Amino acid sequence: MGVVTLSAAYGSGGPEIGPAVAGRLGLPFHDRVIPVKVAGRLGVPIEEAEANDETVVTGLWRMVASLGAMPDTIGGVMPSPGIPDARAFREQTERVLTEIAAPAGGGGVVLGRAAALVLGDRPDVLNVRLGGRRERRLEAAVARYGRPADELRREMDANDRAREAYVRHFYRVDASAPRNYHLVIDSTALPLETVVDLVVTAARARGIGAV
């Protein structure tokens, strides 16, 4: 079956592209189910797991702050020792991802959670990065969500900084570096249907999808 990981910058269409790719490949889409599983394994309320989830901006800032790894002025982080609770959420998330990719796990399309870095260059995994220029991502977000541009700009900037800090702290890499992915797409420059076609074609070329 295999796995498609989608690392999607804010405004690049990840929440729309992920389910569409999963549907075309006949695979499950893994997003909210991941913190649900993490919460069950750690014995905490789902709200607590979501507050430490990589896809939730407020949760990212909470986790990053608790780790003492706030972004510095050049876009990196100031590393310092983490705390067990934050690491426990990350470790359980990694275990869930590994189980999804296992032969008995059924595969799927995973949005976020640094899944490309967790699963690496496995032959049954396609790692995809969706991005685009900052202003184009903002325009796309305004068009999709119908909210004020200033409000979405602040949300986008917080999202970008928090995710970068999360990945740098736990994995010591640049989340947007092309070397971490098999396919990098400027999804703001193409219709979303075309982006879905590209990802599906690449996934099938790696033998990913329902038989």
C-alpha positions as CSV (number, residue, x, y, z in Angstrom):
1,M,0.0,0.0,0.0
2,G,2.7,2.5,1.0
3,V,2.6,6.0,2.4
4,V,2.6,9.5,1.0
5,T,3.8,12.2,3.4
6,L,2.8,15.8,2.8
7,S,4.7,18.6,4.4
8,A,2.6,21.6,3.6
9,A,3.5,25.2,4.3
10,Y,0.6,27.4,5.4
11,G,-1.6,28.4,2.5
12,S,-0.2,25.7,0.2
13,G,-3.4,23.6,0.1
14,G,-2.3,20.7,2.3
15,P,-5.8,20.1,3.9
16,E,-7.4,20.0,0.5
17,I,-4.7,18.1,-1.4
18,G,-4.1,15.4,1.2
19,P,-7.7,13.9,1.2
20,A,-7.9,14.3,-2.6
21,V,-4.6,12.3,-3.1
22,A,-5.8,9.7,-0.6
23,G,-9.1,9.2,-2.4
24,R,-7.4,8.8,-5.8
25,L,-4.9,6.3,-4.4
26,G,-7.6,4.4,-2.4
27,L,-5.7,5.0,0.9
28,P,-6.8,6.4,4.2
29,F,-6.1,10.0,5.1
30,H,-4.3,10.4,8.4
31,D,-4.7,13.8,10.1
32,R,-6.9,14.2,13.2
33,V,-6.7,10.4,13.9
34,I,-3.0,10.8,14.8
35,P,-3.4,12.9,18.0
36,V,-6.4,10.8,18.9
37,K,-4.2,7.7,19.0
38,V,-1.4,9.6,20.8
39,A,-3.9,10.7,23.5
40,G,-5.0,7.1,24.0
41,R,-1.5,5.8,24.4
42,L,-0.5,8.5,26.8
43,G,-3.7,8.4,28.7
44,V,-4.4,12.1,28.3
45,P,-7.5,14.0,26.9
46,I,-7.5,14.5,23.2
47,E,-7.3,18.3,23.8
48,E,-3.9,17.8,25.5
49,A,-2.6,15.7,22.5
50,E,-3.9,18.3,20.1
51,A,-2.2,21.1,22.1
52,N,1.1,19.3,21.5
53,D,0.4,18.4,17.9
54,E,2.7,19.5,15.0
55,T,-0.3,20.8,12.9
56,V,-1.8,23.0,15.6
57,V,-0.2,26.5,15.7
58,T,-1.0,27.3,19.3
59,G,0.1,23.8,20.3
60,L,3.4,24.2,18.5
61,W,4.1,27.5,20.3
62,R,3.3,25.8,23.6
63,M,5.6,22.9,22.8
64,V,8.4,25.0,21.5
65,A,8.2,27.3,24.5
66,S,8.3,24.4,26.9
67,L,11.4,23.1,25.1
68,G,13.1,26.4,25.4
69,A,13.5,26.5,21.6
70,M,12.0,29.8,20.5
71,P,13.0,31.0,17.0
72,D,16.0,33.4,16.9
73,T,16.3,36.5,14.7
74,I,17.7,34.5,11.7
75,G,15.0,31.9,11.6
76,G,16.7,29.1,13.6
77,V,16.2,28.1,17.2
78,M,18.0,28.5,20.4
79,P,18.3,24.9,21.6
80,S,18.1,23.9,25.2
81,P,17.2,20.7,27.1
82,G,13.7,19.5,26.5
83,I,11.2,18.2,29.0
84,P,9.9,14.5,29.0
85,D,6.3,15.4,28.4
86,A,7.0,17.2,25.1
87,R,9.3,14.4,24.0
88,A,6.7,11.8,24.9
89,F,4.1,13.3,22.6
90,R,6.7,13.4,19.8
91,E,7.8,9.8,20.4
92,Q,4.3,8.5,20.4
93,T,3.6,10.4,17.2
94,E,6.6,8.8,15.6
95,R,5.4,5.3,16.7
96,V,2.0,5.9,15.2
97,L,3.6,7.0,11.9
98,T,5.9,3.9,11.9
99,E,2.9,1.6,12.4
100,I,0.9,3.3,9.6
101,A,3.9,2.5,7.3
102,A,4.2,-1.1,8.5
103,P,2.9,-3.9,6.3
104,A,-0.1,-4.4,8.6
105,G,-0.7,-0.7,9.0
106,G,-2.6,-0.2,5.8
107,G,-0.5,2.8,4.6
108,G,-2.1,6.1,3.8
109,V,-1.5,9.8,3.2
110,V,-0.1,11.7,6.2
111,L,-0.3,15.4,6.5
112,G,2.4,17.1,8.6
113,R,3.9,15.5,11.8
114,A,7.4,15.7,10.2
115,A,6.5,12.3,8.6
116,A,9.1,12.6,5.9
117,L,11.8,12.9,8.5
118,V,10.4,10.1,10.6
119,L,9.9,7.6,7.8
120,G,12.9,8.6,5.7
121,D,13.8,7.4,2.2
122,R,11.9,4.1,2.4
123,P,11.0,2.5,-1.0
124,D,7.3,2.4,0.0
125,V,7.1,6.0,0.9
126,L,6.8,9.2,-1.2
127,N,7.8,12.4,0.6
128,V,6.2,15.5,-0.8
129,R,6.7,19.2,0.1
130,L,4.1,21.7,-0.8
131,G,5.0,25.4,-0.7
132,G,5.1,28.7,-2.6
133,R,6.1,32.3,-2.2
134,R,4.9,33.9,1.0
135,E,2.6,36.4,-0.7
136,R,1.1,33.8,-3.0
137,R,0.4,31.5,-0.1
138,L,-1.3,34.4,1.7
139,E,-3.5,35.1,-1.4
140,A,-4.4,31.5,-1.6
141,A,-5.4,31.4,2.1
142,V,-7.5,34.6,1.8
143,A,-9.3,33.0,-1.2
144,R,-9.9,29.7,0.6
145,Y,-10.8,30.9,4.1
146,G,-12.4,34.3,3.3
147,R,-10.8,36.0,6.3
148,P,-9.0,39.3,6.5
149,A,-5.5,39.3,4.9
150,D,-3.9,40.9,8.0
151,E,-5.3,38.3,10.3
152,L,-4.2,35.4,8.0
153,R,-0.7,37.0,7.6
154,R,-0.2,36.9,11.3
155,E,-1.4,33.3,11.5
156,M,0.8,32.3,8.6
157,D,3.9,33.8,10.0
158,A,3.3,32.2,13.4
159,N,2.6,28.9,11.7
160,D,5.8,29.1,9.6
161,R,8.0,30.0,12.6
162,A,6.6,27.4,14.9
163,R,6.8,24.5,12.5
164,E,10.4,25.5,11.6
165,A,11.3,25.6,15.3
166,Y,9.6,22.2,15.9
167,V,11.5,20.5,13.1
168,R,14.8,22.1,14.0
169,H,14.6,21.2,17.6
170,F,13.6,17.6,17.2
171,Y,15.3,16.7,13.9
172,R,18.0,19.3,13.5
173,V,17.1,20.0,9.8
174,D,15.4,22.7,7.7
175,A,11.8,21.6,7.2
176,S,11.8,23.2,3.7
177,A,15.1,21.7,2.4
178,P,14.5,19.9,-0.9
179,R,16.8,17.1,0.1
180,N,14.2,15.8,2.6
181,Y,11.7,15.1,-0.2
182,H,11.2,13.2,-3.4
183,L,8.9,15.8,-4.8
184,V,8.7,19.6,-4.2
185,I,5.8,21.5,-5.7
186,D,4.9,25.2,-5.7
187,S,1.2,24.5,-5.2
188,T,0.4,28.2,-5.3
189,A,1.4,28.3,-9.0
190,L,-0.8,25.4,-10.2
191,P,-4.4,24.5,-9.9
192,L,-4.9,22.1,-6.9
193,E,-6.2,19.4,-9.3
194,T,-2.9,19.5,-11.2
195,V,-1.0,19.2,-7.9
196,V,-3.1,16.2,-7.0
197,D,-2.3,14.6,-10.4
198,L,1.4,15.2,-9.9
199,V,1.5,13.6,-6.4
200,V,-0.7,10.7,-7.5
201,T,1.5,10.0,-10.5
202,A,4.7,10.1,-8.4
203,A,3.1,7.8,-5.8
204,R,2.1,5.2,-8.3
205,A,5.5,5.3,-9.8
206,R,6.8,4.2,-6.4
207,G,4.2,1.5,-6.2
208,I,2.0,3.3,-3.7
209,G,-1.7,2.9,-3.7
210,A,-4.5,0.3,-3.3
211,V,-4.3,-2.7,-5.6
